[in-house]
Amino acid sequence: MGTTTDLTMQQVQHVAALARLALTDEEMIAIGKDLQAILHHVDKLSEVDVTGVKPLTSPHSHCSRLHDDMAEPPLAAKTVLDLAPATEGDFIAVPKVLTGGGDA
């Protein structure tokens, strides 16, 4: 038997705030119903008998690498710069993402 209790509107609002969602009251009610259905579904998993089932880290028994890792010489700086979308002299140019707060 499941242990999930009904979600309150406060809990739904909290989840929406964590997800940074601005929802109308109607959307909040609909999302609340969806979340409740998901929780009830997940709760049903506790009813599954897993006696003797070993935990898995992956359902696949093979390794997903396509080839053996092999050390190779690095690309030449000119090759890397030729592949870059923008350069400034001998450097790859990137857009500024931080403002203020330092001399770096």
C-alpha positions as CSV (number, residue, x, y, z in Angstrom):
1,M,0.0,0.0,0.0
2,G,1.3,3.5,-0.9
3,T,2.3,6.2,1.5
4,T,1.9,9.3,-0.6
5,T,-0.5,11.9,0.9
6,D,-2.3,14.5,-1.1
7,L,-0.3,17.5,-2.0
8,T,-1.3,20.9,-0.6
9,M,-1.5,24.0,-2.8
10,Q,1.4,25.3,-0.7
11,Q,3.6,22.3,-1.7
12,V,2.7,22.8,-5.4
13,Q,3.5,26.5,-5.2
14,H,6.8,25.6,-3.5
15,V,7.7,23.2,-6.3
16,A,6.7,25.8,-8.9
17,A,8.9,28.4,-7.2
18,L,11.8,26.0,-7.1
19,A,11.4,25.4,-10.9
20,R,11.0,29.2,-11.3
21,L,7.6,28.9,-12.8
22,A,5.0,31.6,-12.7
23,L,1.7,29.8,-12.9
24,T,-1.9,31.0,-12.8
25,D,-4.3,29.5,-10.3
26,E,-5.8,27.2,-13.0
27,E,-2.3,26.1,-14.0
28,M,-1.4,25.5,-10.4
29,I,-4.4,23.2,-9.9
30,A,-3.6,21.3,-13.1
31,I,0.0,20.9,-12.2
32,G,-1.0,19.8,-8.7
33,K,-3.1,17.0,-10.2
34,D,-0.3,15.9,-12.5
35,L,2.2,15.9,-9.6
36,Q,-0.1,13.9,-7.5
37,A,-0.7,11.3,-10.2
38,I,3.1,11.0,-10.7
39,L,3.6,10.5,-6.9
40,H,0.9,7.9,-6.8
41,H,2.5,6.1,-9.7
42,V,6.0,6.2,-8.1
43,D,4.4,5.0,-4.8
44,K,3.2,1.9,-6.6
45,L,6.8,0.9,-7.2
46,S,7.1,0.1,-3.4
47,E,4.6,-2.7,-4.0
48,V,7.0,-4.5,-6.4
49,D,8.7,-7.6,-4.9
50,V,12.4,-7.2,-5.5
51,T,13.5,-10.0,-3.3
52,G,16.7,-11.5,-4.8
53,V,17.1,-8.8,-7.4
54,K,20.6,-7.3,-7.5
55,P,20.8,-3.6,-7.8
56,L,22.1,-2.4,-11.2
57,T,24.2,0.7,-12.1
58,S,23.1,0.2,-15.7
59,P,20.7,-2.1,-17.5
60,H,23.3,-2.8,-20.1
61,S,26.2,-5.3,-19.6
62,H,28.4,-3.7,-22.2
63,C,30.6,-0.7,-22.2
64,S,29.4,2.2,-24.3
65,R,32.9,3.2,-25.6
66,L,33.2,3.0,-29.3
67,H,37.0,2.4,-29.3
68,D,39.9,2.0,-26.9
69,D,41.3,5.2,-25.5
70,M,44.6,5.9,-27.0
71,A,46.9,8.8,-26.3
72,E,47.4,11.0,-29.4
73,P,49.5,14.1,-29.9
74,P,47.6,17.4,-29.3
75,L,46.3,19.5,-32.2
76,A,48.5,22.2,-33.4
77,A,47.6,25.7,-32.0
78,K,47.1,27.0,-35.6
79,T,44.6,24.1,-36.3
80,V,42.7,24.9,-33.1
81,L,42.6,28.6,-33.9
82,D,41.4,27.8,-37.5
83,L,38.5,25.8,-36.0
84,A,37.5,28.5,-33.5
85,P,34.5,30.7,-34.5
86,A,36.4,33.9,-33.5
87,T,40.0,34.7,-32.5
88,E,41.9,37.6,-31.2
89,G,45.6,37.2,-32.1
90,D,46.8,33.8,-30.7
91,F,43.7,33.4,-28.5
92,I,40.1,32.1,-29.0
93,A,37.7,35.0,-28.5
94,V,34.7,34.3,-26.3
95,P,31.8,36.6,-25.3
96,K,32.1,38.3,-21.9
97,V,29.8,36.6,-19.4
98,L,30.8,38.2,-16.2
99,T,30.6,41.9,-15.3
100,G,32.5,43.8,-12.7
101,G,33.8,42.5,-9.4
102,G,37.5,41.9,-10.3
103,D,40.5,42.7,-12.3
104,A,40.7,39.4,-14.2
